[in-house]
Amino acid sequence: MRLLLDTHLILWGGEEPERLSKLAVDMITDPANTLFFSAVNIWEIVIKRAARPDRFNADPNALREALLDSGYEELPVTSLHALNVAKLPLLHRDPFDRILLAQAVVEGATLLTSDARLAAYPGPILKV
């Protein structure tokens, strides 16, 4: 299975693995699954770190390297991904979540999330 992780899961996996559910751990560690992170994840972390440096200390450079070293594949953002955002209902306004879901749709991946609002979208998404 092709799995794209949302930003919370990526951060928790690196900094607070105890916050991951058993299902998330099982899916992430299953060698049959191909794991992806998106340029969107890194972009979101960069923005949050710049906005709240006193509360957000994740190093996006180190995180990217750790993901690549752990066998994750990096997914760039394409215009096709952006165009597919328009096909999503406006259930909530988080642009990072919406583009991640559009990427999952276009790339034939399942988006793993811990966010119930994001999981309410139709499509290849699984709340873990």
N, C-alpha and C positions, 0 to 999 in steps of 0.2 A: 504494500500500500504506500502511496506517495502522501507524505504528511508535511503540511506547512504549519509551523507553530506561530501563535500570536506572540506579541511582545512580552506579555506577562509570563507566559510559560518559559520563554527563553531566559528572561531575567531570573525567575525562580529556580530554573534548572542550574544556573550558574552561581547564584548567591544564596538562595534559600530552598534547597531541594526538598526540605520537609513540607513545603507548601504545596508541592505537586501531589495530586491524587494518585492512588494506586493505579488506576486506569491510565493516567497520563504516563506514569513511569513505565508501565508495561508496554505501552505503545511506542514510547521513545526508545526503549532498550531492545525492542524486538528486532533482531537483525534482518528480518524479512521486509521491514519497512525502510523506505528511502526518506530521509529527513531533509527538509528545506528550511532555510531562513530567508527572509526577503531583505532587499535593500531598504524597504519600508520599516522593518524592525530597527535597523541601525539608525535611520533617519529620525524615527520617533524618539529613540534614546538620546540622540544628539540634541534634539529640540527640548526635551524634558530636562536634560542636564543643564543646558544653557539657561532655561527659565528658572530652575530651582537648584542651583549648585549646592546649597546648604542641606538639601533633603534628598538629592539624587546623585549618587556618586558612582554609578556604573560607568566604567570606561568603555566606550563603544569600540575603540580600536582593539583593546584586549579581548573584548567579547567576540568580535568578528573573528579574530585569530583563533580563539578557543573553539568556536563553532566549526571553523574549517578544519582545525586539527582533530576534532571529534568526528569528522566524516560527514558533516552537514554539507549540502550543496547550496550555493548562493543563487537566489533568484532575482534577476534584475527587474526593474519596472519598465514595461513597454507601453506604447500607445494603445495596443490592443487591450491591455489590462485597464488602462484609463477609460477607454470607451465602454468597457463592460460594467463600470461603476454605474453608468446611466441605466442599466437594466435592473439594478437592485432597488427594492422599495426603500423608502426613507424611514426605517424603523428607529434609527438614531443617527446622530450627526457626526460621529467620530470618523474623520476622513482616513485615518490609518486603518481602522478596522474594515472600512468599506473597500479600500483598495486591496487589502489582504484577501478578503473574500473574493473579489473579482479575479485576483491572481489564481486563487485555488480553482475557481470555475474554469478559467482559460487553460490552466496547466493540468487539469485532471487530477488535482490533489484534494485531500480533505484538510480543511482548516481546523486545527485543534485549538480550543479556547477554554478559558475558565469563566468567561463573561456570558451570563445568561441573556443579556440584551443582544449581544452579537449572535449567540446560538439560536435566537428566535428567527433569524433570516432563513429563507428557504435556500437549499443548495447543499453543497458538500461541506458540511460543518458539523463538528461534534464537540459537545461540551464535556470536558473531562475534569 
